[in-house]
């Protein structure tokens, strides 16, 4: 049996994949619209990969405008079982410094202006989400990260997902710190929720670029600061991905396959035809 391609979502920290060998671009339509950009199918370090730049080519979509549902469903339609999200984040802890990579394992969602579920419009399902991140994927990333000189990888931590596009106020930053959050960003929590509904295993590499605005010894975050740290870390993230992709893909099928159908509450004959059609990739998937 051939290995399913690994899905990679890149954003502020990864608009392009270093070392990626492009084989084709696919513009897919889903029941939830078109993805952020044509999906790039190819190979990274010899491993089949499908890459999506979440903010679109040229980074023209705000975090609120990203078509998260279309991105995840398009990956699923191309046979992806596991998704790795890579993005820049702010640190909410003293011990997580700019340049560190955090393998987050929990999310708090403070978004207010984006769809966060495939369900609704006549179809109700409630999927489990207690552990949003795939532990086996985190273990692979941690192990591979430890082999890369100059890279500090920290396993575990809560990612606060804010709406954006503005950065936090100081009061917000201090509030999230009081909640025990490790990092703050604008995208990954939404992707994790939708990945679970889609039956996809999910993990996140959160690349720390700043201390948000809470730290008295550091300047308030701005775009120039984020870009500067991302550029310095470009080689490190490329090395981590190259080292990890084969083992991530080799983990096999997602343990959440078929979760949508198992979580359905609406009687089958009560689901509107149009709603049922666009949910078919989720509801018709065998466990």
C-alpha positions in Angstrom: 0.0 0.0 0.0 1.4 3.4 -0.9 2.0 6.0 1.8 -0.7 8.7 2.1 0.8 12.2 1.5 1.4 14.4 4.4 -0.5 17.7 4.4 1.4 20.8 5.4 -0.3 24.2 6.1 2.2 27.1 6.0 1.6 30.7 6.9 3.5 33.6 8.3 6.4 31.3 9.0 6.3 29.2 5.9 4.9 30.7 2.7 7.0 28.3 0.7 8.6 25.0 1.4 12.4 24.9 1.1 13.5 21.7 -0.7 10.1 20.9 -2.0 10.0 19.2 -5.4 6.8 20.3 -7.1 5.0 17.7 -9.2 1.7 19.4 -9.9 -0.6 22.2 -8.7 -4.3 21.3 -8.2 -7.1 23.9 -8.0 -9.9 22.0 -6.2 -13.4 23.1 -5.5 -15.0 21.7 -2.3 -18.5 22.0 -0.9 -17.1 24.8 1.2 -15.5 26.8 -1.6 -12.0 27.0 -3.0 -8.8 26.6 -0.9 -6.5 29.6 -0.2 -4.4 28.7 -3.3 -3.9 25.8 -5.7 -2.7 22.8 -3.7 1.0 21.9 -4.4 1.6 18.1 -4.7 5.1 16.9 -4.7 7.9 15.5 -2.5 9.9 16.7 0.4 13.0 14.7 1.3 11.5 11.9 -0.9 8.1 11.9 1.0 4.8 12.6 -0.7 3.5 16.0 0.5 0.6 18.3 -0.3 1.3 21.9 0.7 -1.2 24.8 1.2 -0.1 28.4 1.8 -3.0 29.3 4.2 -2.9 33.0 3.5 -2.8 32.5 -0.2 -0.1 33.3 -2.8 1.4 36.6 -1.8 -0.1 36.5 1.7 -3.3 38.3 0.8 -5.8 36.7 3.2 -6.2 37.8 6.8 -6.6 35.2 9.4 -10.3 35.8 9.4 -10.5 35.4 5.6 -8.6 32.1 5.3 -11.0 29.5 3.9 -10.1 27.0 6.6 -12.8 24.5 5.8 -11.9 24.4 2.1 -8.2 24.0 2.9 -8.8 21.0 5.2 -11.4 19.4 3.0 -9.2 19.8 -0.1 -6.3 18.0 1.7 -8.7 15.2 2.6 -9.9 14.9 -1.0 -6.2 14.4 -2.1 -5.8 11.5 0.3 -4.1 13.2 3.2 -4.5 11.5 6.6 -2.2 13.6 8.7 -1.8 17.4 8.7 1.1 19.5 10.0 0.5 23.2 10.6 3.5 25.6 10.7 3.2 29.2 11.8 4.7 32.1 13.7 3.4 32.9 17.2 4.0 35.2 20.1 5.3 33.8 23.4 3.3 34.3 26.6 6.0 32.7 28.8 9.4 33.9 29.9 11.0 30.6 29.1 9.8 30.5 25.5 12.1 32.8 23.6 12.1 34.1 20.1 13.6 31.3 17.9 12.1 28.4 20.0 9.7 26.0 18.3 6.8 24.9 20.5 4.9 21.7 19.7 1.6 22.8 21.2 -0.9 20.2 22.6 -3.9 22.3 23.6 -5.9 25.2 22.3 -8.1 28.0 23.7 -10.3 29.5 21.0 -11.1 33.3 21.2 -12.1 33.7 17.6 -15.4 35.4 16.8 -15.6 36.0 13.0 -15.0 32.7 11.2 -16.7 29.4 10.6 -15.3 26.8 13.0 -17.3 23.7 12.0 -18.3 21.8 8.8 -21.7 21.1 10.4 -24.9 23.1 10.6 -27.5 23.9 8.0 -29.6 20.9 8.9 -26.8 18.5 10.1 -25.7 18.3 13.7 -22.6 16.4 14.9 -20.4 16.8 18.0 -16.9 15.4 17.7 -14.6 14.7 20.7 -11.8 17.3 21.0 -10.3 16.8 24.4 -6.8 16.1 23.0 -6.6 18.1 19.8 -3.1 17.1 18.8 -1.8 13.7 17.7 0.7 12.5 20.3 2.6 10.2 17.8 3.2 13.1 15.5 4.5 15.2 18.4 6.9 12.4 19.4 8.3 12.3 15.9 8.8 16.1 15.8 10.4 16.2 19.2 12.8 13.4 18.4 13.8 14.8 15.0 14.1 18.3 16.5 16.6 17.1 19.0 19.0 16.1 16.2 19.2 19.6 14.7 22.0 21.8 15.9 20.9 25.3 17.1 17.2 24.4 17.4 15.3 24.3 20.7 12.1 22.3 20.5 9.6 22.4 23.4 6.9 19.8 23.7 3.6 20.8 25.2 1.8 24.1 25.7 -1.5 25.9 25.1 -2.0 28.0 22.0 -4.4 30.9 22.4 -6.2 31.5 19.1 -7.2 35.1 18.7 -9.2 36.6 15.8 -6.8 39.3 14.7 -5.6 40.9 12.5 -4.5 43.3 15.2 -2.0 42.0 17.8 -3.1 41.9 21.4 -3.6 44.7 23.8 -1.4 44.5 26.9 -4.5 43.7 29.0 -5.4 40.8 26.7 -1.8 39.5 26.7 -1.7 39.5 30.5 -5.1 37.8 30.7 -4.0 35.0 28.5 -0.8 34.6 30.5 -2.9 34.3 33.7 -4.8 31.4 32.0 -1.5 29.5 31.6 -1.3 29.9 27.8 2.1 29.3 26.2 1.8 31.0 22.9 -0.6 33.2 20.9 -1.5 33.1 17.2 -4.4 33.6 14.8 -4.9 30.3 12.9 -3.9 27.0 14.4 -6.9 26.5 16.8 -9.4 26.8 13.9 -7.3 24.3 11.8 -7.2 21.8 14.7 -11.0 21.9 15.2 -11.7 21.4 11.5 -9.0 18.7 11.2 -10.7 16.7 13.9 -14.2 17.0 12.3 -12.6 15.9 9.0 -11.0 12.9 10.6 -7.4 14.1 10.1 -4.6 13.7 12.6 -3.1 17.1 13.4 0.0 18.6 14.9 1.4 22.1 15.0 4.9 23.6 15.0 4.6 27.1 16.6 7.7 29.2 15.8 8.1 31.9 18.5 9.0 35.2 17.0 8.3 37.7 19.8 6.9 38.2 23.4 3.6 39.7 22.2 3.3 42.9 24.2 3.5 41.8 27.9 7.3 41.6 28.4 8.8 44.7 30.0 12.3 43.9 28.6 11.2 43.5 25.0 9.6 45.8 22.4 5.9 45.4 21.5 5.5 43.0 18.6 5.3 44.4 15.1 5.4 42.8 11.6 9.1 43.7 11.0 10.1 41.8 14.2 8.1 38.7 13.2 9.6 38.7 9.7 13.1 39.1 10.9 12.9 36.1 13.3 11.1 33.9 10.7 13.8 34.6 8.2 16.5 33.7 10.7 14.7 30.4 11.4 13.9 29.5 7.8 16.8 27.0 7.6 15.9 25.4 10.9 12.3 24.8 10.0 13.4 23.4 6.6 15.8 21.0 8.4 13.1 19.9 10.9 10.6 19.2 8.1 13.1 17.3 6.0 14.0 15.2 9.0 10.5 14.4 10.1 8.2 14.1 7.1 9.0 10.4 6.3 8.4 9.3 9.8 5.2 11.4 10.1 3.8 10.0 6.9 4.8 6.4 8.0 2.5 6.7 11.0 -0.3 5.6 8.8 -4.0 6.3 8.8 -5.5 8.9 11.1 -7.0 7.4 14.3 -9.9 9.8 13.7 -11.1 8.4 10.4 -14.8 8.2 10.2 -15.3 10.4 13.3 -17.9 12.6 11.6 -20.3 9.8 10.9 -19.9 8.4 14.4 -20.6 11.8 15.9 -23.8 12.5 13.9 -27.0 13.3 15.8 -29.3 14.2 12.9 -31.3 11.4 11.5 -30.0 10.5 8.0 -33.3 11.2 6.2 -33.6 14.6 8.0 -30.4 16.0 6.5 -31.1 18.4 3.6 -29.9 17.0 0.2 -27.5 19.9 -0.4 -26.0 19.7 3.1 -25.5 16.0 2.8 -23.8 16.4 -0.6 -21.1 18.8 0.6 -20.5 16.7 3.8 -20.1 13.5 1.8 -16.3 13.3 2.1 -16.7 13.3 5.9 -19.9 11.2 6.3 -19.1 8.5 3.7 -15.6 7.8 5.0 -15.1 4.3 6.4 -13.6 4.0 9.9 
